[in-house]
């Protein structure tokens, strides 16, 4: 039961957009041993987006993957902030410039209000990097983290 019934839950994506993002996550992980997650919330106040992404990354225990190759795509929709946080394994493999370029690409999509497209594009690029540095091994790999979009406040 809602305390304030006139307040409605904010939906940032349509059902179809959510399905596209989840499909992009699954496709990115299909050919790599790495994990990619998307976390969306309304605001990111009083803290830098990358610091908030790191906070969420560690709260979700994404640093517990075997090869330390998990990646979090973070968005604060109302504050128009975004960040990508990669664990030490993938960060060492791709370097700072890769992350900066991906955030820049995603920002360009967001400037045009193409939020779902921007997320799908960055998830695809991360999947390619993960495949290159951490290819899928059918004998040892398992899906260590859920393939869904997480929503905060």
N, C-alpha and C positions, 0 to 999 in steps of 0.2 A: 504494500500500500504506500502510495506517495504521500509525503507530508504536505507538499504543495502541488496539488493536482494540475495547476495551470502550467507548471514547468514540464517541458517535454525533453526527452533525451535527444541530444544533438546527434544527428547522423551525418557523418562527413562524406560517406560514399553510398552510392546506390547498391542494390543487391548485385547487379551485374558488375559494377566496378570491384566490389569485394571478391567476386568470383574470379575476375581477371587477375587481381593481386595474388590471391591464393594459388591460382594456376601458375603464375610466374614464380612464386616461392617453390612450388613442387618441381617445376621444370629446372630451376637453378640448382636444386639439390639432387636431381636425378642423376647427373653425370659427375658429381663431386662428393667428397666425404665431408665437406663443410656444411654448416647450418646457417640459414638466414632467417631472421625474424623481423617483423615490422611492428613498431609500437607507435600508436597515435593517441595524442591527448589534445586538449583544448589549449592549455596555456603552459608556458615555461617561464615563470616569473622569477626574478631575482637570482637567476643562475644562467650561465652560458649553456647553449643547447648541447654542446659536446660533453659538458660536465653532467648534464641531466641524462644524456644517452649512456654515459659510463655508469652512472648511478643505477639506472634501470638494468643495464647489461649485467651488473654484478648481483642485483636483487634477484634477477631471473636465473642466476647461476649459469649463465651462458659461458662462463670461463671454465666450466667443468667438462667441456667436450674433450675427447681423447687427444686430438691433435691441435687443440687450442686454435681452431679455425672458424669460430662462429662470428657472425656479423649481425649487428643490430642497425636497422634503418629507423631513425627517430624523427617524428614530426610533431610540432606543436602548431596546430592549424590556425587558431585565432591569432596567435602571436607571430605567425608566419616564420617560424624557425625550424631548422632541420639540421640533422647531423647523421653521420655514419660512424659507428664505433666497431672496429674489428679487433678481435683478440690477438694476442702476441704472435701466434703462428702465421696467420694471414697478413697481419700488419708487416711483419718482417719480410714476407714474400713480395708484397706489392708496393710498400712504401707510402710515405705521406702524400706524394704527388697524386697517386691513384685516387686516394680518398678525396682530396681537394677537387680533382677533376670531376669525380662523380657527383659531389655536392653541387658543383657549378652547373652540371648538366641538369640535375634535378631542379635546381633553382630556376633555370630557364623554362622548364615545363610549368613550374608553379606560377611564374610570372604571367603565363597565359591561362592560368586556372585549370591546367591539365594535371590535376593531382594524381589520379590513378595511373595515367600514362607515365608520369614522372617516376612514380614508385616502381611500376613494372619495368621501365627502362633501366633503372639503377639495379634492381634485383637481377635482371638479365646480365648486366655487366659484371656484377659480383659473382654470379654463377659461372660465367666464363673464366674469371680469374681463379675461382676456386677449382674449377675443372683443370685448369692449366697447372696449378701448384699442388692440388690435392685431388687427383682423379679418383673416381669411384672404384672401389674394389668390392665386387659382389660377395666375396668370401668373408670379409671382415667388417664392411661398413653397415651401419644401421642408422635409422633416423633417430637422432638423439633428442631432438626438440620438436614440439608440435609445429605444424605448418599452418598457422592461422594468423590473423591480424589481431593484435592485442590493443585494447582501448583502455586508456586511463581516464582521468577526470577531465 
